[in-house]
Amino acid sequence: MGGIAAIGAMVDIQGFGLAGVRVLPADGPDEVRSAWRGLDEAVELVILTANAAAALAGEPPAEHPLTAVLPS
């Protein structure tokens, strides 16, 4: 299985690190987009906070990686 990453505010995603998820803290839209664009090909699943998902709304849709949005 490939890697898993979580993007969003640190307080919302830090617990995922305990399960081996790569935690990419991003507090604002620019940081979220930067983290998203910096993902490598090994990442197969990205967990996004609701705010992070909203910040990516203007990004071109991606077929890869699979994304999951946490409820707000």
Predicted model as a PDB file, atoms N, CA, C, CB and O in Angstrom, pLDDT in the B-factor column:
MODEL        1                                                                  
ATOM      1  N   MET A   1       0.838  -1.181   0.000  1.00 54.00           N  
ATOM      2  CA  MET A   1       0.000   0.000   0.000  1.00 54.00           C  
ATOM      3  C   MET A   1       0.872   1.230   0.000  1.00 54.00           C  
ATOM      4  CB  MET A   1      -0.948   0.006   1.201  1.00 54.00           C  
ATOM      5  O   MET A   1       1.945   1.251   0.603  1.00 54.00           O  
ATOM      6  N   GLY A   2       0.405   2.245  -0.677  1.00 70.00           N  
ATOM      7  CA  GLY A   2       1.149   3.491  -0.748  1.00 70.00           C  
ATOM      8  C   GLY A   2       0.961   4.334   0.490  1.00 70.00           C  
ATOM      9  O   GLY A   2       0.338   3.917   1.467  1.00 70.00           O  
ATOM     10  N   GLY A   3       1.508   5.514   0.429  1.00 95.00           N  
ATOM     11  CA  GLY A   3       1.474   6.399   1.575  1.00 95.00           C  
ATOM     12  C   GLY A   3       0.152   7.119   1.744  1.00 95.00           C  
ATOM     13  O   GLY A   3      -0.649   7.243   0.817  1.00 95.00           O  
ATOM     14  N   ILE A   4      -0.044   7.590   2.968  1.00 97.00           N  
ATOM     15  CA  ILE A   4      -1.218   8.372   3.322  1.00 97.00           C  
ATOM     16  C   ILE A   4      -0.721   9.685   3.905  1.00 97.00           C  
ATOM     17  CB  ILE A   4      -2.150   7.605   4.332  1.00 97.00           C  
ATOM     18  O   ILE A   4       0.233   9.709   4.682  1.00 97.00           O  
ATOM     19  N   ALA A   5      -1.378  10.777   3.523  1.00 97.00           N  
ATOM     20  CA  ALA A   5      -1.034  12.097   4.038  1.00 97.00           C  
ATOM     21  C   ALA A   5      -2.299  12.777   4.536  1.00 97.00           C  
ATOM     22  CB  ALA A   5      -0.333  12.958   2.953  1.00 97.00           C  
ATOM     23  O   ALA A   5      -3.396  12.486   4.059  1.00 97.00           O  
ATOM     24  N   ALA A   6      -2.147  13.672   5.484  1.00 98.00           N  
ATOM     25  CA  ALA A   6      -3.251  14.479   5.985  1.00 98.00           C  
ATOM     26  C   ALA A   6      -2.852  15.939   5.881  1.00 98.00           C  
ATOM     27  CB  ALA A   6      -3.619  14.098   7.452  1.00 98.00           C  
ATOM     28  O   ALA A   6      -1.747  16.323   6.264  1.00 98.00           O  
ATOM     29  N   ILE A   7      -3.772  16.756   5.355  1.00 97.00           N  
ATOM     30  CA  ILE A   7      -3.508  18.188   5.183  1.00 97.00           C  
ATOM     31  C   ILE A   7      -4.585  18.967   5.914  1.00 97.00           C  
ATOM     32  CB  ILE A   7      -3.463  18.584   3.671  1.00 97.00           C  
ATOM     33  O   ILE A   7      -5.776  18.690   5.769  1.00 97.00           O  
ATOM     34  N   GLY A   8      -4.153  19.947   6.703  1.00 98.00           N  
ATOM     35  CA  GLY A   8      -5.088  20.820   7.404  1.00 98.00           C  
ATOM     36  C   GLY A   8      -4.435  21.414   8.631  1.00 98.00           C  
ATOM     37  O   GLY A   8      -3.224  21.304   8.823  1.00 98.00           O  
ATOM     38  N   ALA A   9      -5.248  22.044   9.458  1.00 98.00           N  
ATOM     39  CA  ALA A   9      -4.743  22.648  10.686  1.00 98.00           C  
ATOM     40  C   ALA A   9      -4.165  21.556  11.589  1.00 98.00           C  
ATOM     41  CB  ALA A   9      -5.868  23.434  11.420  1.00 98.00           C  
ATOM     42  O   ALA A   9      -4.752  20.483  11.731  1.00 98.00           O  
ATOM     43  N   MET A  10      -3.035  21.834  12.185  1.00 97.00           N  
ATOM     44  CA  MET A  10      -2.331  20.849  13.005  1.00 97.00           C  
ATOM     45  C   MET A  10      -3.218  20.265  14.088  1.00 97.00           C  
ATOM     46  CB  MET A  10      -1.109  21.473  13.633  1.00 97.00           C  
ATOM     47  O   MET A  10      -3.184  19.058  14.325  1.00 97.00           O  
ATOM     48  N   VAL A  11      -4.005  21.088  14.745  1.00 97.00           N  
ATOM     49  CA  VAL A  11      -4.864  20.597  15.827  1.00 97.00           C  
ATOM     50  C   VAL A  11      -5.857  19.557  15.319  1.00 97.00           C  
ATOM     51  CB  VAL A  11      -5.616  21.761  16.479  1.00 97.00           C  
ATOM     52  O   VAL A  11      -6.278  18.693  16.088  1.00 97.00           O  
ATOM     53  N   ASP A  12      -6.238  19.615  14.062  1.00 97.00           N  
ATOM     54  CA  ASP A  12      -7.215  18.689  13.493  1.00 97.00           C  
ATOM     55  C   ASP A  12      -6.601  17.401  12.946  1.00 97.00           C  
ATOM     56  CB  ASP A  12      -7.970  19.375  12.401  1.00 97.00           C  
ATOM     57  O   ASP A  12      -7.289  16.385  12.845  1.00 97.00           O  
ATOM     58  N   ILE A  13      -5.316  17.431  12.592  1.00 98.00           N  
ATOM     59  CA  ILE A  13      -4.721  16.270  11.921  1.00 98.00           C  
ATOM     60  C   ILE A  13      -3.596  15.594  12.685  1.00 98.00           C  
ATOM     61  CB  ILE A  13      -4.210  16.682  10.600  1.00 98.00           C  
ATOM     62  O   ILE A  13      -3.138  14.525  12.283  1.00 98.00           O  
ATOM     63  N   GLN A  14      -3.143  16.194  13.776  1.00 97.00           N  
ATOM     64  CA  GLN A  14      -1.953  15.669  14.454  1.00 97.00           C  
ATOM     65  C   GLN A  14      -2.110  14.224  14.912  1.00 97.00           C  
ATOM     66  CB  GLN A  14      -1.623  16.531  15.642  1.00 97.00           C  
ATOM     67  O   GLN A  14      -1.131  13.478  14.911  1.00 97.00           O  
ATOM     68  N   GLY A  15      -3.297  13.812  15.299  1.00 97.00           N  
ATOM     69  CA  GLY A  15      -3.509  12.447  15.760  1.00 97.00           C  
ATOM     70  C   GLY A  15      -3.252  11.396  14.694  1.00 97.00           C  
ATOM     71  O   GLY A  15      -2.901  10.261  15.016  1.00 97.00           O  
ATOM     72  N   PHE A  16      -3.423  11.760  13.426  1.00 98.00           N  
ATOM     73  CA  PHE A  16      -3.166  10.810  12.343  1.00 98.00           C  
ATOM     74  C   PHE A  16      -1.706  10.378  12.301  1.00 98.00           C  
ATOM     75  CB  PHE A  16      -3.561  11.419  11.005  1.00 98.00           C  
ATOM     76  O   PHE A  16      -1.389   9.282  11.838  1.00 98.00           O  
ATOM     77  N   GLY A  17      -0.825  11.234  12.781  1.00 97.00           N  
ATOM     78  CA  GLY A  17       0.593  10.902  12.818  1.00 97.00           C  
ATOM     79  C   GLY A  17       0.877   9.668  13.660  1.00 97.00           C  
ATOM     80  O   GLY A  17       1.829   8.937  13.388  1.00 97.00           O  
ATOM     81  N   LEU A  18       0.060   9.429  14.679  1.00 97.00           N  
ATOM     82  CA  LEU A  18       0.238   8.255  15.529  1.00 97.00           C  
ATOM     83  C   LEU A  18       0.006   6.954  14.764  1.00 97.00           C  
ATOM     84  CB  LEU A  18      -0.702   8.326  16.720  1.00 97.00           C  
ATOM     85  O   LEU A  18       0.488   5.894  15.161  1.00 97.00           O  
ATOM     86  N   ALA A  19      -0.737   7.048  13.665  1.00 96.00           N  
ATOM     87  CA  ALA A  19      -1.015   5.864  12.840  1.00 96.00           C  
ATOM     88  C   ALA A  19      -0.080   5.781  11.641  1.00 96.00           C  
ATOM     89  CB  ALA A  19      -2.466   5.881  12.362  1.00 96.00           C  
ATOM     90  O   ALA A  19      -0.286   4.957  10.750  1.00 96.00           O  
ATOM     91  N   GLY A  20       0.941   6.623  11.612  1.00 96.00           N  
ATOM     92  CA  GLY A  20       1.907   6.570  10.530  1.00 96.00           C  
ATOM     93  C   GLY A  20       1.564   7.418   9.323  1.00 96.00           C  
ATOM     94  O   GLY A  20       2.230   7.335   8.291  1.00 96.00           O  
ATOM     95  N   VAL A  21       0.526   8.235   9.447  1.00 97.00           N  
ATOM     96  CA  VAL A  21       0.140   9.128   8.352  1.00 97.00           C  
ATOM     97  C   VAL A  21       1.096  10.311   8.313  1.00 97.00           C  
ATOM     98  CB  VAL A  21      -1.330   9.615   8.514  1.00 97.00           C  
ATOM     99  O   VAL A  21       1.478  10.845   9.355  1.00 97.00           O  
ATOM    100  N   ARG A  22       1.478  10.712   7.119  1.00 97.00           N  
ATOM    101  CA  ARG A  22       2.330  11.894   6.969  1.00 97.00           C  
ATOM    102  C   ARG A  22       1.468  13.123   7.224  1.00 97.00           C  
ATOM    103  CB  ARG A  22       2.998  11.952   5.542  1.00 97.00           C  
ATOM    104  O   ARG A  22       0.516  13.374   6.486  1.00 97.00           O  
ATOM    105  N   VAL A  23       1.788  13.882   8.251  1.00 98.00           N  
ATOM    106  CA  VAL A  23       1.019  15.050   8.655  1.00 98.00           C  
ATOM    107  C   VAL A  23       1.623  16.292   8.004  1.00 98.00           C  
ATOM    108  CB  VAL A  23       0.990  15.192  10.203  1.00 98.00           C  
ATOM    109  O   VAL A  23       2.802  16.595   8.187  1.00 98.00           O  
ATOM    110  N   LEU A  24       0.788  17.007   7.237  1.00 98.00           N  
ATOM    111  CA  LEU A  24       1.229  18.212   6.548  1.00 98.00           C  
ATOM    112  C   LEU A  24       0.396  19.388   7.049  1.00 98.00           C  
ATOM    113  CB  LEU A  24       1.106  18.056   4.997  1.00 98.00           C  
ATOM    114  O   LEU A  24      -0.646  19.702   6.475  1.00 98.00           O  
ATOM    115  N   PRO A  25       0.855  20.042   8.127  1.00 98.00           N  
ATOM    116  CA  PRO A  25       0.085  21.150   8.685  1.00 98.00           C  
ATOM    117  C   PRO A  25      -0.014  22.308   7.696  1.00 98.00           C  
ATOM    118  CB  PRO A  25       0.716  21.628   9.992  1.00 98.00           C  
ATOM    119  O   PRO A  25       0.968  22.699   7.066  1.00 98.00           O  
ATOM    120  N   ALA A  26      -1.225  22.842   7.580  1.00 97.00           N  
ATOM    121  CA  ALA A  26      -1.465  23.963   6.682  1.00 97.00           C  
ATOM    122  C   ALA A  26      -2.619  24.768   7.253  1.00 97.00           C  
ATOM    123  CB  ALA A  26      -1.771  23.481   5.222  1.00 97.00           C  
ATOM    124  O   ALA A  26      -3.746  24.280   7.339  1.00 97.00           O  
ATOM    125  N   ASP A  27      -2.332  26.008   7.644  1.00 94.00           N  
ATOM    126  CA  ASP A  27      -3.348  26.824   8.297  1.00 94.00           C  
ATOM    127  C   ASP A  27      -4.148  27.690   7.337  1.00 94.00           C  
ATOM    128  CB  ASP A  27      -2.706  27.692   9.320  1.00 94.00           C  
ATOM    129  O   ASP A  27      -5.308  27.997   7.613  1.00 94.00           O  
ATOM    130  N   GLY A  28      -3.579  28.077   6.254  1.00 95.00           N  
ATOM    131  CA  GLY A  28      -4.287  28.946   5.322  1.00 95.00           C  
ATOM    132  C   GLY A  28      -4.352  28.334   3.935  1.00 95.00           C  
ATOM    133  O   GLY A  28      -3.687  27.336   3.657  1.00 95.00           O  
ATOM    134  N   PRO A  29      -5.157  28.936   3.063  1.00 95.00           N  
ATOM    135  CA  PRO A  29      -5.325  28.406   1.710  1.00 95.00           C  
ATOM    136  C   PRO A  29      -4.017  28.257   0.928  1.00 95.00           C  
ATOM    137  CB  PRO A  29      -6.251  29.294   0.945  1.00 95.00           C  
ATOM    138  O   PRO A  29      -3.835  27.275   0.209  1.00 95.00           O  
ATOM    139  N   ASP A  30      -3.114  29.218   1.064  1.00 96.00           N  
ATOM    140  CA  ASP A  30      -1.842  29.126   0.329  1.00 96.00           C  
ATOM    141  C   ASP A  30      -1.015  27.936   0.819  1.00 96.00           C  
ATOM    142  CB  ASP A  30      -1.030  30.435   0.485  1.00 96.00           C  
ATOM    143  O   ASP A  30      -0.399  27.232   0.019  1.00 96.00           O  
ATOM    144  N   GLU A  31      -1.004  27.716   2.134  1.00 97.00           N  
ATOM    145  CA  GLU A  31      -0.263  26.585   2.700  1.00 97.00           C  
ATOM    146  C   GLU A  31      -0.889  25.259   2.271  1.00 97.00           C  
ATOM    147  CB  GLU A  31      -0.222  26.680   4.238  1.00 97.00           C  
ATOM    148  O   GLU A  31      -0.176  24.292   2.004  1.00 97.00           O  
ATOM    149  N   VAL A  32      -2.217  25.212   2.205  1.00 96.00           N  
ATOM    150  CA  VAL A  32      -2.912  23.998   1.774  1.00 96.00           C  
ATOM    151  C   VAL A  32      -2.545  23.683   0.327  1.00 96.00           C  
ATOM    152  CB  VAL A  32      -4.448  24.157   1.924  1.00 96.00           C  
ATOM    153  O   VAL A  32      -2.191  22.549   0.006  1.00 96.00           O  
ATOM    154  N   ARG A  33      -2.630  24.676  -0.536  1.00 94.00           N  
ATOM    155  CA  ARG A  33      -2.303  24.450  -1.955  1.00 94.00           C  
ATOM    156  C   ARG A  33      -0.846  24.049  -2.129  1.00 94.00           C  
ATOM    157  CB  ARG A  33      -2.597  25.710  -2.782  1.00 94.00           C  
ATOM    158  O   ARG A  33      -0.532  23.208  -2.972  1.00 94.00           O  
ATOM    159  N   SER A  34       0.033  24.633  -1.352  1.00 95.00           N  
ATOM    160  CA  SER A  34       1.454  24.272  -1.425  1.00 95.00           C  
ATOM    161  C   SER A  34       1.673  22.822  -0.987  1.00 95.00           C  
ATOM    162  CB  SER A  34       2.297  25.224  -0.547  1.00 95.00           C  
ATOM    163  O   SER A  34       2.420  22.085  -1.630  1.00 95.00           O  
ATOM    164  N   ALA A  35       1.027  22.416   0.098  1.00 96.00           N  
ATOM    165  CA  ALA A  35       1.155  21.029   0.565  1.00 96.00           C  
ATOM    166  C   ALA A  35       0.599  20.064  -0.475  1.00 96.00           C  
ATOM    167  CB  ALA A  35       0.426  20.837   1.915  1.00 96.00           C  
ATOM    168  O   ALA A  35       1.199  19.021  -0.736  1.00 96.00           O  
ATOM    169  N   TRP A  36      -0.542  20.402  -1.071  1.00 94.00           N  
ATOM    170  CA  TRP A  36      -1.183  19.558  -2.086  1.00 94.00           C  
ATOM    171  C   TRP A  36      -0.260  19.383  -3.294  1.00 94.00           C  
ATOM    172  CB  TRP A  36      -2.538  20.170  -2.530  1.00 94.00           C  
ATOM    173  O   TRP A  36      -0.060  18.271  -3.782  1.00 94.00           O  
ATOM    174  N   ARG A  37       0.293  20.489  -3.760  1.00 91.00           N  
ATOM    175  CA  ARG A  37       1.164  20.443  -4.942  1.00 91.00           C  
ATOM    176  C   ARG A  37       2.480  19.739  -4.651  1.00 91.00           C  
ATOM    177  CB  ARG A  37       1.439  21.850  -5.448  1.00 91.00           C  
ATOM    178  O   ARG A  37       3.139  19.257  -5.572  1.00 91.00           O  
ATOM    179  N   GLY A  38       2.874  19.674  -3.374  1.00 93.00           N  
ATOM    180  CA  GLY A  38       4.132  19.045  -2.995  1.00 93.00           C  
ATOM    181  C   GLY A  38       4.032  17.550  -2.737  1.00 93.00           C  
ATOM    182  O   GLY A  38       5.038  16.909  -2.434  1.00 93.00           O  
ATOM    183  N   LEU A  39       2.837  16.987  -2.852  1.00 92.00           N  
ATOM    184  CA  LEU A  39       2.687  15.545  -2.626  1.00 92.00           C  
ATOM    185  C   LEU A  39       3.468  14.755  -3.667  1.00 92.00           C  
ATOM    186  CB  LEU A  39       1.202  15.141  -2.660  1.00 92.00           C  
ATOM    187  O   LEU A  39       3.490  15.117  -4.843  1.00 92.00           O  
ATOM    188  N   ASP A  40       4.101  13.688  -3.235  1.00 89.00           N  
ATOM    189  CA  ASP A  40       4.821  12.864  -4.197  1.00 89.00           C  
ATOM    190  C   ASP A  40       3.939  11.727  -4.697  1.00 89.00           C  
ATOM    191  CB  ASP A  40       6.104  12.307  -3.572  1.00 89.00           C  
ATOM    192  O   ASP A  40       2.849  11.498  -4.173  1.00 89.00           O  
ATOM    193  N   GLU A  41       4.408  11.034  -5.691  1.00 88.00           N  
ATOM    194  CA  GLU A  41       3.632   9.973  -6.349  1.00 88.00           C  
ATOM    195  C   GLU A  41       3.323   8.792  -5.439  1.00 88.00           C  
ATOM    196  CB  GLU A  41       4.373   9.479  -7.558  1.00 88.00           C  
ATOM    197  O   GLU A  41       2.407   8.021  -5.725  1.00 88.00           O  
ATOM    198  N   ALA A  42       4.063   8.636  -4.356  1.00 91.00           N  
ATOM    199  CA  ALA A  42       3.841   7.504  -3.458  1.00 91.00           C  
ATOM    200  C   ALA A  42       2.586   7.671  -2.603  1.00 91.00           C  
ATOM    201  CB  ALA A  42       5.044   7.315  -2.561  1.00 91.00           C  
ATOM    202  O   ALA A  42       2.092   6.701  -2.028  1.00 91.00           O  
ATOM    203  N   VAL A  43       2.072   8.896  -2.519  1.00 94.00           N  
ATOM    204  CA  VAL A  43       0.868   9.145  -1.720  1.00 94.00           C  
ATOM    205  C   VAL A  43      -0.355   8.685  -2.503  1.00 94.00           C  
ATOM    206  CB  VAL A  43       0.745  10.655  -1.343  1.00 94.00           C  
ATOM    207  O   VAL A  43      -0.614   9.156  -3.610  1.00 94.00           O  
ATOM    208  N   GLU A  44      -1.099   7.761  -1.911  1.00 93.00           N  
ATOM    209  CA  GLU A  44      -2.293   7.225  -2.568  1.00 93.00           C  
ATOM    210  C   GLU A  44      -3.586   7.727  -1.951  1.00 93.00           C  
ATOM    211  CB  GLU A  44      -2.272   5.723  -2.523  1.00 93.00           C  
ATOM    212  O   GLU A  44      -4.637   7.669  -2.589  1.00 93.00           O  
ATOM    213  N   LEU A  45      -3.527   8.222  -0.712  1.00 94.00           N  
ATOM    214  CA  LEU A  45      -4.713   8.730  -0.029  1.00 94.00           C  
ATOM    215  C   LEU A  45      -4.344  10.007   0.702  1.00 94.00           C  
ATOM    216  CB  LEU A  45      -5.294   7.676   0.954  1.00 94.00           C  
ATOM    217  O   LEU A  45      -3.332  10.066   1.400  1.00 94.00           O  
ATOM    218  N   VAL A  46      -5.182  11.039   0.537  1.00 95.00           N  
ATOM    219  CA  VAL A  46      -4.986  12.289   1.253  1.00 95.00           C  
ATOM    220  C   VAL A  46      -6.240  12.566   2.075  1.00 95.00           C  
ATOM    221  CB  VAL A  46      -4.680  13.468   0.271  1.00 95.00           C  
ATOM    222  O   VAL A  46      -7.352  12.603   1.548  1.00 95.00           O  
ATOM    223  N   ILE A  47      -6.038  12.755   3.361  1.00 96.00           N  
ATOM    224  CA  ILE A  47      -7.121  13.128   4.261  1.00 96.00           C  
ATOM    225  C   ILE A  47      -7.079  14.645   4.388  1.00 96.00           C  
ATOM    226  CB  ILE A  47      -6.991  12.418   5.669  1.00 96.00           C  
ATOM    227  O   ILE A  47      -6.052  15.220   4.750  1.00 96.00           O  
ATOM    228  N   LEU A  48      -8.203  15.287   4.089  1.00 96.00           N  
ATOM    229  CA  LEU A  48      -8.288  16.743   4.141  1.00 96.00           C  
ATOM    230  C   LEU A  48      -9.275  17.178   5.212  1.00 96.00           C  
ATOM    231  CB  LEU A  48      -8.699  17.311   2.774  1.00 96.00           C  
ATOM    232  O   LEU A  48     -10.320  16.553   5.391  1.00 96.00           O  
ATOM    233  N   THR A  49      -8.944  18.245   5.922  1.00 97.00           N  
ATOM    234  CA  THR A  49      -9.950  18.856   6.780  1.00 97.00           C  
ATOM    235  C   THR A  49     -10.949  19.558   5.857  1.00 97.00           C  
ATOM    236  CB  THR A  49      -9.301  19.864   7.821  1.00 97.00           C  
ATOM    237  O   THR A  49     -10.665  19.764   4.677  1.00 97.00           O  
ATOM    238  N   ALA A  50     -12.106  19.922   6.386  1.00 96.00           N  
ATOM    239  CA  ALA A  50     -13.107  20.619   5.571  1.00 96.00           C  
ATOM    240  C   ALA A  50     -12.549  21.934   5.039  1.00 96.00           C  
ATOM    241  CB  ALA A  50     -14.386  20.880   6.388  1.00 96.00           C  
ATOM    242  O   ALA A  50     -12.801  22.292   3.889  1.00 96.00           O  
ATOM    243  N   ASN A  51     -11.796  22.655   5.862  1.00 97.00           N  
ATOM    244  CA  ASN A  51     -11.204  23.921   5.411  1.00 97.00           C  
ATOM    245  C   ASN A  51     -10.162  23.701   4.324  1.00 97.00           C  
ATOM    246  CB  ASN A  51     -10.571  24.658   6.587  1.00 97.00           C  
ATOM    247  O   ASN A  51     -10.067  24.489   3.383  1.00 97.00           O  
ATOM    248  N   ALA A  52      -9.386  22.641   4.450  1.00 96.00           N  
ATOM    249  CA  ALA A  52      -8.383  22.338   3.430  1.00 96.00           C  
ATOM    250  C   ALA A  52      -9.064  21.982   2.112  1.00 96.00           C  
ATOM    251  CB  ALA A  52      -7.466  21.183   3.892  1.00 96.00           C  
ATOM    252  O   ALA A  52      -8.620  22.409   1.047  1.00 96.00           O  
ATOM    253  N   ALA A  53     -10.137  21.204   2.182  1.00 95.00           N  
ATOM    254  CA  ALA A  53     -10.874  20.846   0.970  1.00 95.00           C  
ATOM    255  C   ALA A  53     -11.437  22.093   0.301  1.00 95.00           C  
ATOM    256  CB  ALA A  53     -12.008  19.858   1.297  1.00 95.00           C  
ATOM    257  O   ALA A  53     -11.411  22.206  -0.924  1.00 95.00           O  
ATOM    258  N   ALA A  54     -11.947  23.030   1.099  1.00 95.00           N  
ATOM    259  CA  ALA A  54     -12.479  24.271   0.545  1.00 95.00           C  
ATOM    260  C   ALA A  54     -11.377  25.083  -0.133  1.00 95.00           C  
ATOM    261  CB  ALA A  54     -13.149  25.103   1.644  1.00 95.00           C  
ATOM    262  O   ALA A  54     -11.614  25.714  -1.163  1.00 95.00           O  
ATOM    263  N   ALA A  55     -10.182  25.067   0.441  1.00 95.00           N  
ATOM    264  CA  ALA A  55      -9.056  25.808  -0.151  1.00 95.00           C  
ATOM    265  C   ALA A  55      -8.629  25.210  -1.482  1.00 95.00           C  
ATOM    266  CB  ALA A  55      -7.868  25.826   0.809  1.00 95.00           C  
ATOM    267  O   ALA A  55      -8.071  25.910  -2.326  1.00 95.00           O  
ATOM    268  N   LEU A  56      -8.886  23.923  -1.675  1.00 94.00           N  
ATOM    269  CA  LEU A  56      -8.500  23.256  -2.925  1.00 94.00           C  
ATOM    270  C   LEU A  56      -9.602  23.287  -3.983  1.00 94.00           C  
ATOM    271  CB  LEU A  56      -8.120  21.820  -2.641  1.00 94.00           C  
ATOM    272  O   LEU A  56      -9.427  22.741  -5.072  1.00 94.00           O  
ATOM    273  N   ALA A  57     -10.719  23.914  -3.676  1.00 90.00           N  
ATOM    274  CA  ALA A  57     -11.853  23.928  -4.598  1.00 90.00           C  
ATOM    275  C   ALA A  57     -11.494  24.503  -5.963  1.00 90.00           C  
ATOM    276  CB  ALA A  57     -12.990  24.721  -4.000  1.00 90.00           C  
ATOM    277  O   ALA A  57     -12.096  24.109  -6.962  1.00 90.00           O  
ATOM    278  N   GLY A  58     -10.546  25.407  -6.039  1.00 76.00           N  
ATOM    279  CA  GLY A  58     -10.161  26.000  -7.308  1.00 76.00           C  
ATOM    280  C   GLY A  58      -9.075  25.239  -8.046  1.00 76.00           C  
ATOM    281  O   GLY A  58      -8.720  25.591  -9.171  1.00 76.00           O  
ATOM    282  N   GLU A  59      -8.548  24.203  -7.421  1.00 73.00           N  
ATOM    283  CA  GLU A  59      -7.487  23.417  -8.049  1.00 73.00           C  
ATOM    284  C   GLU A  59      -8.070  22.505  -9.126  1.00 73.00           C  
ATOM    285  CB  GLU A  59      -6.729  22.584  -6.992  1.00 73.00           C  
ATOM    286  O   GLU A  59      -9.227  22.092  -9.035  1.00 73.00           O  
ATOM    287  N   PRO A  60      -7.280  22.195 -10.132  1.00 66.00           N  
ATOM    288  CA  PRO A  60      -7.763  21.230 -11.124  1.00 66.00           C  
ATOM    289  C   PRO A  60      -8.062  19.892 -10.452  1.00 66.00           C  
ATOM    290  CB  PRO A  60      -6.725  21.043 -12.260  1.00 66.00           C  
ATOM    291  O   PRO A  60      -7.303  19.465  -9.582  1.00 66.00           O  
ATOM    292  N   PRO A  61      -9.137  19.227 -10.830  1.00 64.00           N  
ATOM    293  CA  PRO A  61      -9.444  17.933 -10.206  1.00 64.00           C  
ATOM    294  C   PRO A  61      -8.338  16.925 -10.477  1.00 64.00           C  
ATOM    295  CB  PRO A  61     -10.787  17.389 -10.720  1.00 64.00           C  
ATOM    296  O   PRO A  61      -7.718  16.925 -11.540  1.00 64.00           O  
ATOM    297  N   ALA A  62      -8.111  16.089  -9.517  1.00 68.00           N  
ATOM    298  CA  ALA A  62      -7.061  15.073  -9.650  1.00 68.00           C  
ATOM    299  C   ALA A  62      -7.688  13.686  -9.620  1.00 68.00           C  
ATOM    300  CB  ALA A  62      -5.999  15.216  -8.523  1.00 68.00           C  
ATOM    301  O   ALA A  62      -8.572  13.415  -8.808  1.00 68.00           O  
ATOM    302  N   GLU A  63      -7.234  12.826 -10.493  1.00 71.00           N  
ATOM    303  CA  GLU A  63      -7.675  11.435 -10.461  1.00 71.00           C  
ATOM    304  C   GLU A  63      -6.888  10.661  -9.409  1.00 71.00           C  
ATOM    305  CB  GLU A  63      -7.511  10.778 -11.848  1.00 71.00           C  
ATOM    306  O   GLU A  63      -7.347   9.634  -8.908  1.00 71.00           O  
ATOM    307  N   HIS A  64      -5.731  11.151  -9.089  1.00 76.00           N  
ATOM    308  CA  HIS A  64      -4.857  10.502  -8.124  1.00 76.00           C  
ATOM    309  C   HIS A  64      -4.216  11.598  -7.300  1.00 76.00           C  
ATOM    310  CB  HIS A  64      -3.779   9.599  -8.822  1.00 76.00           C  
ATOM    311  O   HIS A  64      -3.739  12.550  -7.918  1.00 76.00           O  
ATOM    312  N   PRO A  65      -4.151  11.581  -6.060  1.00 88.00           N  
ATOM    313  CA  PRO A  65      -4.537  10.517  -5.157  1.00 88.00           C  
ATOM    314  C   PRO A  65      -6.019  10.586  -4.772  1.00 88.00           C  
ATOM    315  CB  PRO A  65      -3.680  10.569  -3.917  1.00 88.00           C  
ATOM    316  O   PRO A  65      -6.702  11.580  -5.019  1.00 88.00           O  
ATOM    317  N   LEU A  66      -6.479   9.517  -4.172  1.00 90.00           N  
ATOM    318  CA  LEU A  66      -7.809   9.462  -3.603  1.00 90.00           C  
ATOM    319  C   LEU A  66      -7.852  10.433  -2.434  1.00 90.00           C  
ATOM    320  CB  LEU A  66      -8.181   8.012  -3.159  1.00 90.00           C  
ATOM    321  O   LEU A  66      -6.878  10.538  -1.687  1.00 90.00           O  
ATOM    322  N   THR A  67      -8.962  11.147  -2.259  1.00 92.00           N  
ATOM    323  CA  THR A  67      -9.067  12.071  -1.136  1.00 92.00           C  
ATOM    324  C   THR A  67     -10.275  11.726  -0.276  1.00 92.00           C  
ATOM    325  CB  THR A  67      -9.163  13.521  -1.636  1.00 92.00           C  
ATOM    326  O   THR A  67     -11.280  11.207  -0.762  1.00 92.00           O  
ATOM    327  N   ALA A  68     -10.154  12.023   1.000  1.00 93.00           N  
ATOM    328  CA  ALA A  68     -11.254  11.890   1.961  1.00 93.00           C  
ATOM    329  C   ALA A  68     -11.312  13.189   2.756  1.00 93.00           C  
ATOM    330  CB  ALA A  68     -11.058  10.635   2.916  1.00 93.00           C  
ATOM    331  O   ALA A  68     -10.288  13.699   3.210  1.00 93.00           O  
ATOM    332  N   VAL A  69     -12.512  13.714   2.916  1.00 94.00           N  
ATOM    333  CA  VAL A  69     -12.681  14.973   3.643  1.00 94.00           C  
ATOM    334  C   VAL A  69     -13.303  14.680   5.003  1.00 94.00           C  
ATOM    335  CB  VAL A  69     -13.562  15.977   2.835  1.00 94.00           C  
ATOM    336  O   VAL A  69     -14.333  14.014   5.107  1.00 94.00           O  
ATOM    337  N   LEU A  70     -12.649  15.197   6.040  1.00 95.00           N  
ATOM    338  CA  LEU A  70     -13.171  15.036   7.390  1.00 95.00           C  
ATOM    339  C   LEU A  70     -14.402  15.917   7.561  1.00 95.00           C  
ATOM    340  CB  LEU A  70     -12.093  15.384   8.448  1.00 95.00           C  
ATOM    341  O   LEU A  70     -14.450  17.021   7.019  1.00 95.00           O  
ATOM    342  N   PRO A  71     -15.392  15.446   8.303  1.00 93.00           N  
ATOM    343  CA  PRO A  71     -16.558  16.298   8.549  1.00 93.00           C  
ATOM    344  C   PRO A  71     -16.155  17.497   9.405  1.00 93.00           C  
ATOM    345  CB  PRO A  71     -17.692  15.494   9.241  1.00 93.00           C  
ATOM    346  O   PRO A  71     -15.234  17.408  10.217  1.00 93.00           O  
ATOM    347  N   SER A  72     -16.831  18.584   9.221  1.00 83.00           N  
ATOM    348  CA  SER A  72     -16.478  19.787  10.002  1.00 83.00           C  
ATOM    349  C   SER A  72     -17.169  19.808  11.342  1.00 83.00           C  
ATOM    350  CB  SER A  72     -16.833  21.049   9.233  1.00 83.00           C  
ATOM    351  O   SER A  72     -16.982  20.745  12.118  1.00 83.00           O  
TER     352      SER A  72                                                      
ENDMDL                                                                          
END                                                                             
